[in-house]
């Protein structure tokens, strides 16, 4: 079973991702900010981290410890509608613009 950590300051997003992904057979945990997300990533083995780049306490630097300590974790970025251009170091990660359909996320998770 693939394990996904969803990091987003919006509880509704976390809940909808939890419900939608668990129905598809994924193990899902949520975190309200990137600090909490990093703590959870250190405690469990996740296959994916789905994170909002505008979540509380997010800065691209939080990805450095995750990708250094856990290079096997795949990062997927969620972007707010009309988000400005991403920092170049973030463009290497798959991106989904909110709102997105669960099928769009599943395409990334399953490929």
LINNORPE-V911022 format. One record per pair of residues at least 12 apart in sequence whose ideal C-beta (glycine too) atoms are under 10 Angstrom apart, sorted by sequence separation. I is the first residue (numbers start at 1). J is the second residue. D is the distance in whole Angstrom. If there is no record, write none. Layout:
# LINNORPE-V911022
I,J,D + I,J,D
This chain:
# LINNORPE-V911022
6,18,7 + 18,30,6 + 29,41,9 + 37,49,7 + 51,63,8 + 63,75,6 + 83,95,9 + 96,108,7 + 4,17,8 + 17,30,7 + 37,50,10 + 77,90,6 + 94,107,9 + 95,108,9 + 4,18,9 + 14,28,9 + 29,43,10 + 37,51,7 + 49,63,9 + 63,77,9 + 77,91,9 + 83,97,7 + 94,108,5 + 6,21,8 + 14,29,9 + 15,30,8 + 29,44,7 + 34,49,10 + 51,66,9 + 75,90,9 + 77,92,10 + 82,97,9 + 83,98,9 + 94,109,9 + 14,30,4 + 77,93,5 + 79,95,6 + 81,97,6 + 82,98,10 + 4,21,6 + 13,30,9 + 14,31,8 + 27,44,9 + 29,46,8 + 34,51,7 + 49,66,7 + 60,77,10 + 75,92,9 + 76,93,6 + 77,94,7 + 78,95,8 + 79,96,7 + 80,97,8 + 81,98,6 + 94,111,9 + 4,22,9 + 14,32,7 + 28,46,10 + 31,49,9 + 33,51,10 + 34,52,9 + 37,55,8 + 49,67,10 + 75,93,5 + 76,94,5 + 77,95,5 + 78,96,5 + 79,97,5 + 80,98,6 + 81,99,8 + 2,21,9 + 11,30,8 + 27,46,9 + 33,52,10 + 34,53,9 + 36,55,10 + 38,57,9 + 58,77,10 + 74,93,8 + 75,94,8 + 76,95,8 + 77,96,7 + 78,97,8 + 79,98,7 + 80,99,10 + 27,47,9 + 28,48,10 + 30,50,10 + 31,51,9 + 35,55,10 + 36,56,9 + 37,57,9 + 46,66,9 + 74,94,8 + 76,96,7 + 77,97,10 + 78,98,6 + 11,32,8 + 26,47,9 + 34,55,6 + 35,56,8 + 36,57,8 + 37,58,9 + 41,62,10 + 49,70,9 + 78,99,10 + 79,100,9 + 2,24,10 + 4,26,5 + 5,27,10 + 6,28,6 + 7,29,10 + 8,30,7 + 9,31,9 + 10,32,9 + 26,48,9 + 28,50,9 + 33,55,6 + 34,56,8 + 35,57,5 + 78,100,8 + 2,25,8 + 3,26,7 + 4,27,7 + 5,28,8 + 6,29,7 + 7,30,8 + 8,31,8 + 9,32,6 + 32,55,8 + 33,56,4 + 34,57,5 + 35,58,9 + 42,65,9 + 55,78,9 + 1,25,7 + 2,26,5 + 3,27,4 + 4,28,5 + 5,29,5 + 6,30,5 + 7,31,5 + 8,32,8 + 9,33,6 + 31,55,8 + 32,56,7 + 33,57,4 + 34,58,5 + 38,62,6 + 41,65,9 + 42,66,9 + 46,70,8 + 49,73,6 + 50,74,9 + 51,75,7 + 53,77,5 + 54,78,9 + 1,26,7 + 2,27,7 + 3,28,8 + 4,29,8 + 5,30,8 + 6,31,7 + 7,32,8 + 8,33,9 + 9,34,9 + 32,57,9 + 33,58,7 + 34,59,8 + 37,62,8 + 38,63,9 + 41,66,6 + 45,70,8 + 47,72,8 + 48,73,7 + 49,74,8 + 50,75,8 + 51,76,7 + 52,77,8 + 53,78,7 + 54,79,8 + 64,89,9 + 67,92,10 + 1,27,5 + 2,28,10 + 3,29,8 + 4,30,9 + 5,31,6 + 7,33,7 + 8,34,10 + 34,60,10 + 46,72,9 + 47,73,7 + 48,74,5 + 49,75,5 + 50,76,5 + 51,77,6 + 52,78,4 + 53,79,6 + 54,80,5 + 60,86,9 + 63,89,8 + 67,93,9 + 7,34,6 + 21,48,10 + 34,61,9 + 35,62,8 + 38,65,7 + 42,69,7 + 45,72,8 + 46,73,6 + 47,74,7 + 48,75,8 + 49,76,7 + 50,77,8 + 51,78,7 + 52,79,8 + 53,80,8 + 60,87,6 + 63,90,8 + 78,105,9 + 7,35,10 + 34,62,4 + 38,66,7 + 41,69,8 + 42,70,8 + 45,73,8 + 46,74,9 + 48,76,6 + 49,77,9 + 50,78,6 + 52,80,7 + 59,87,9 + 60,88,10 + 61,89,9 + 7,36,8 + 8,37,9 + 21,50,9 + 33,62,9 + 34,63,9 + 37,66,8 + 41,70,6 + 54,83,8 + 60,89,6 + 76,105,7 + 7,37,4 + 53,83,7 + 60,90,6 + 63,93,8 + 5,36,10 + 6,37,9 + 7,38,9 + 38,69,9 + 52,83,10 + 5,37,6 + 34,66,9 + 41,73,7 + 76,108,6 + 5,38,10 + 7,40,9 + 17,50,7 + 53,86,7 + 60,93,10 + 76,109,8 + 7,41,9 + 53,87,9 + 74,108,8 + 5,40,6 + 74,109,8 + 5,41,6 + 14,50,10 + 13,50,9 + 53,90,7 + 14,52,10 + 5,44,8 + 13,52,7 + 53,93,9 + 3,44,7 + 5,46,5 + 14,55,10 + 3,45,7 + 4,46,6 + 5,47,9 + 6,48,9 + 7,49,6 + 8,50,8 + 10,52,7 + 13,55,9 + 51,93,9 + 53,95,9 + 3,46,5 + 4,47,7 + 5,48,7 + 6,49,8 + 7,50,7 + 8,51,7 + 9,52,7 + 2,46,9 + 3,47,5 + 4,48,5 + 5,49,5 + 6,50,5 + 7,51,4 + 8,52,4 + 10,54,9 + 49,93,10 + 50,94,10 + 52,96,10 + 54,98,10 + 2,47,5 + 3,48,8 + 4,49,7 + 5,50,7 + 6,51,8 + 7,52,7 + 9,54,8 + 10,55,8 + 1,47,9 + 2,48,7 + 3,49,10 + 4,50,6 + 5,51,8 + 6,52,9 + 7,53,10 + 8,54,9 + 9,55,4 + 10,56,10 + 48,94,10 + 50,96,8 + 52,98,8 + 8,55,5 + 9,56,5 + 7,55,6 + 8,56,9 + 9,57,9 + 6,55,10 + 7,56,10 + 9,58,9 + 7,57,10 + 8,58,10 + 7,58,8 + 7,62,9 + 50,105,7 + 48,105,9 + 50,108,9 + 50,109,9 + 48,108,8 + 5,66,10 + 17,78,9 + 48,109,6 + 47,109,8 + 13,78,8 + 5,73,8 + 10,78,10 + 3,73,9 + 4,74,10 + 6,76,10 + 8,78,7 + 10,80,10 + 7,78,9 + 2,74,10 + 4,76,9 + 6,78,9 + 24,102,8 + 23,102,9 + 24,103,10 + 26,105,10 + 26,106,9 + 20,101,9 + 21,102,8 + 24,105,9 + 20,102,4 + 24,106,7 + 16,99,10 + 19,102,9 + 20,103,10 + 26,109,7 + 21,105,8 + 13,98,8 + 17,102,8 + 20,105,8 + 21,106,8 + 24,109,9 + 13,99,9 + 16,102,8 + 20,106,9 + 24,110,9 + 10,98,9 + 17,105,8 + 21,109,8 + 8,98,9 + 4,105,9 + 4,109,7 + 2,109,7 + 2,110,9
